[in-house]
Every structure is written in C-alpha cells, then in structure tokens.
C-alpha cells in the first residue's frame, strides 16, 4: 500500500470519528434533555437515527436495505445482527424504525462524547461479571415493559480473526426473547467488514448492504428450545453472508 493511500485512509477514518462527534456536540443540550427521562427515549431514538444517517452518508457509505419482512411499529422485537465494524451501530439505527436499545459492552463508554450518551441510553454488560449479566435481564425487562425493543450482537464481540465469516452466538439474546416471548428479527450486514473493519488501515466508501430478514417467532418456546432457536437464527444470517461472498 502506497504512503499516499495510507494517508488518505487515515484522514478518512479521522473524518468518520469527527462526524460521530460533531452532531452530538451541536445537539448536546437537546440530547441531554431527552436522555434525562426514560419516557422521552423514543424522541431520542429519532435523533439517533438522524445522527446515524449523517455519519453513514457523510463518510461516503451508501446504505441499501433489503426488507424481507414487515414489522409492527407498536410491537417489541429482539434485533440481532453480525458484528464486524463500528459502523454496525449506525447501520442498525438506519435499518430499524422501531425504537430499540442496544445491549453492549462497557468498553464503548470510553469513546469521547459518544460514550457519554451510550452510557445513558444503552444496557451495559461486563462480560466478566455474572452480576452484570443478571442485571442486563432486569434492565431489558424494564425497557420491554415500556414497548421498547432490544438489540444485541449475539457474537458477543468482533472476532479478532477477520477471516471468520460469522462467529458462534452467545445465549443472551435468545434467552431474553424466549423469556418475554418476543419475535427475533435477524439482520445481515453484508459489506461492513469490507467498508470499515477494525483494521485501521483498511476500508473504503461505497455500498453498504443490509438484509432485514422475516421475524422468527418465540411464542410457545421454552428455554429448552434456546439452542435450536440460536442455531436457526445464526443459519439465517450466515447463509446470506455466504451468498453475498459468492456473488
């Protein structure tokens, strides 16, 4: 890779993070107000979707969403997707109109500015603490009781080995979905690894495709069905990722 190309990638990536921060700084008082009460979360979510759209298009990404199923705007869902990029957060917000909260790792709270509101609005989990994992279920129930959906990246993190197409899924999303009998909506992010992976000197602007799959019901399922449900959901996402590689 030439020095010029490396320099352009560095500048482009820095611009991505500037775009993440700038709208938050401009709207800081409004965001602070909307995150002060849980009942105002749907209004905050609308601004979050607007922010995500700015970051994606402003970074040169062209999101294309293929919707294979219809969602009820008054229902709660468990949204899941493959996780390969920082841009996954923005693309999820762009794809889904139903207000949802992320269940995410505490490390993201360290990101300046973004981390402040991430901490105030998301359900945080410390993977090394069983107490933290238990608290996640309590917090998720509170949000679901208000009609808010949940979003989890079930791989539990981004694989260090970028050759892995889709890592194994953790149980949390499926246990929650069964406990509260809410449908699971899988999404496949087909280009995020290529467009903006965690390898710093990589990526490029361009098309960023997503597939929103038909929902998978959990009505009547028990925790004994958790493993088969997890396999079913993973296969849906994995198949679309493999299909996109073959094209």
C-alpha positions in Angstrom: 0.0 0.0 0.0 1.4 3.4 -1.0 2.1 6.1 1.5 -0.5 8.4 -0.2 -3.2 5.7 0.1 -2.3 5.1 3.7 -2.6 8.9 4.4 -6.0 9.1 2.6 -7.3 6.2 4.7 -6.1 7.8 7.9 -7.7 11.1 7.0 -11.0 9.4 6.0 -11.1 7.4 9.2 -10.5 10.5 11.3 -13.3 12.2 9.4 -15.6 9.3 10.4 -14.9 10.0 14.1 -15.3 13.7 13.6 -18.8 13.0 12.0 -19.6 10.9 15.0 -18.8 13.7 17.4 -19.9 16.8 15.6 -23.7 16.3 15.6 -23.6 15.2 19.2 -21.8 18.4 20.2 -24.2 20.6 18.2 -27.3 18.8 19.7 -25.8 18.3 23.2 -28.4 20.3 25.2 -31.3 18.6 23.4 -29.8 15.1 23.8 -29.1 15.7 27.4 -32.7 16.7 28.0 -34.1 13.7 26.0 -31.9 11.2 27.9 -32.9 12.6 31.3 -36.2 10.6 31.4 -37.0 7.2 30.0 -40.4 8.2 28.6 -38.5 10.6 26.2 -36.4 7.8 24.8 -38.5 7.4 21.5 -37.7 11.1 20.7 -34.0 10.5 21.5 -34.1 7.5 19.2 -35.4 9.6 16.3 -32.4 11.9 16.7 -30.1 8.9 17.0 -31.4 7.6 13.6 -30.8 11.1 12.1 -27.2 11.1 13.6 -26.6 7.6 12.1 -27.7 8.7 8.7 -25.4 11.7 8.8 -22.4 9.5 9.8 -23.1 6.9 7.1 -23.7 9.2 4.1 -21.1 11.8 5.3 -18.5 9.0 5.4 -19.3 8.0 1.8 -21.3 4.9 2.7 -24.4 4.2 0.6 -26.8 2.0 2.8 -29.1 -0.3 0.8 -31.6 -2.2 2.9 -33.5 -5.2 1.6 -36.6 -5.8 3.7 -37.9 -9.3 3.6 -40.4 -8.9 6.4 -42.8 -6.2 7.8 -42.6 -5.0 11.4 -45.4 -3.7 13.5 -44.5 -0.2 14.8 -46.3 -1.0 18.1 -44.6 -4.3 18.9 -41.3 -5.1 20.6 -38.7 -7.2 19.0 -35.2 -8.7 19.6 -33.0 -7.4 16.8 -29.8 -9.3 16.1 -27.0 -8.9 13.5 -23.5 -10.0 12.7 -20.8 -7.7 14.2 -17.7 -6.7 12.3 -17.5 -2.9 12.4 -18.0 0.3 14.4 -20.4 1.2 11.6 -22.7 -1.7 12.7 -24.3 0.6 15.3 -25.1 3.3 12.7 -26.4 0.8 10.1 -28.7 -0.8 12.7 -30.1 2.5 13.6 -30.6 3.3 9.9 -32.3 0.0 9.2 -34.7 -0.2 12.1 -37.5 2.3 12.7 -38.9 0.7 15.9 -37.3 2.3 18.9 -34.8 0.0 20.5 -31.9 0.0 23.0 -28.5 -1.7 22.5 -27.2 -4.2 24.9 -23.5 -3.5 24.5 -20.1 -3.8 26.1 -18.9 -1.3 28.7 -15.7 -0.5 26.7 -17.6 1.7 24.3 -18.4 4.2 27.1 -14.7 5.2 26.8 -15.2 6.8 23.4 -15.2 10.5 23.9 -18.6 12.3 23.6 -20.3 9.2 22.0 -19.6 7.2 25.1 -21.4 9.7 27.4 -24.8 9.1 25.7 -24.1 5.5 25.1 -23.8 5.1 28.9 -27.1 7.0 29.4 -29.2 5.1 26.9 -27.8 1.6 26.4 -27.9 -1.5 28.6 -24.2 -2.1 29.5 -22.8 -5.5 30.2 -19.4 -6.6 31.7 -18.8 -10.0 30.2 -16.5 -10.9 33.1 -19.2 -10.3 35.7 -22.1 -12.7 36.3 -23.8 -9.9 38.4 -23.6 -7.6 35.4 -25.2 -10.3 33.1 -28.0 -10.8 35.6 -28.6 -7.0 35.7 -28.9 -6.9 31.9 -32.1 -9.1 32.1 -33.6 -6.8 34.7 -32.9 -3.7 32.6 -34.1 -5.4 29.5 -37.4 -6.2 31.1 -37.9 -2.6 32.2 -37.4 -1.4 28.6 -39.6 -4.1 27.1 -42.4 -3.2 29.5 -42.4 0.3 28.0 -42.7 -1.0 24.5 -39.0 -0.5 23.5 -37.3 -3.2 21.6 -33.8 -4.7 22.3 -30.8 -5.0 20.0 -27.9 -7.5 20.7 -25.0 -8.5 18.6 -25.0 -12.2 19.6 -21.4 -13.0 18.7 -20.6 -11.1 21.9 -17.9 -9.0 20.2 -15.9 -8.6 17.0 -13.7 -11.7 16.2 -10.0 -10.9 16.1 -9.7 -13.1 13.1 -11.3 -11.3 10.2 -11.4 -14.4 8.1 -14.3 -15.7 10.3 -17.5 -15.1 8.4 -19.7 -15.4 11.5 -18.6 -16.3 15.0 -20.6 -18.6 17.3 -23.6 -17.0 19.1 -23.9 -16.4 22.8 -27.2 -17.4 24.6 -28.3 -14.0 25.9 -30.5 -12.7 23.1 -32.3 -16.0 22.7 -32.9 -16.5 26.4 -34.4 -13.0 26.6 -36.5 -13.4 23.6 -37.9 -16.7 24.9 -38.4 -15.3 28.4 -40.5 -12.4 27.1 -42.0 -14.2 24.1 -40.9 -11.5 21.6 -40.0 -12.2 18.0 -36.4 -12.2 16.8 -35.6 -10.2 13.8 -32.2 -11.2 12.2 -30.3 -8.7 10.1 -27.3 -9.4 7.9 -24.7 -6.7 7.3 -23.0 -7.8 4.1 -20.4 -5.1 3.5 -19.4 -3.6 6.9 -16.3 -5.6 7.3 -15.0 -4.6 3.9 -16.1 -1.0 4.2 -14.9 -0.2 7.8 -13.3 -3.0 9.8 -11.4 -2.6 13.0 -8.1 -2.9 11.0 -7.2 0.8 10.9 -5.5 1.0 7.5 -8.4 -0.6 5.6 -11.8 0.1 4.2 -13.3 2.5 1.6 -16.5 4.4 0.9 -19.2 2.6 -1.1 -22.3 0.5 -1.0 -23.3 -0.9 2.4 -25.9 -3.6 2.1 -28.2 -4.9 4.8 -30.9 -7.6 4.8 -33.7 -7.4 7.3 -35.0 -10.9 7.5 -38.5 -12.1 8.4 -39.1 -12.3 12.1 -38.8 -15.6 13.9 -41.5 -16.2 16.5 -40.7 -17.4 20.0 -44.4 -17.9 21.1 -44.7 -21.2 23.0 -40.9 -21.8 23.2 -39.2 -22.6 26.4 -35.6 -22.4 27.5 -35.2 -26.0 26.3 -35.6 -24.6 22.8 -32.9 -22.0 23.2 -30.2 -23.9 21.4 -32.3 -24.8 18.3 -33.5 -21.2 18.1 -30.0 -19.9 18.3 -28.9 -22.3 15.5 -31.9 -21.3 13.4 -31.1 -17.6 13.7 -27.4 -18.0 13.1 -28.1 -20.0 9.9 -30.3 -17.2 8.5 -27.6 -14.6 8.9 -24.7 -17.0 7.9 -26.5 -18.1 4.7 -27.0 -14.5 3.4 -23.3 -13.7 4.2 -22.1 -16.7 2.3 -24.4 -15.9 -0.6 -23.0 -12.3 -0.8 -19.4 -13.7 -0.9 -20.3 -16.0 -3.8 -21.8 -13.1 -5.9 
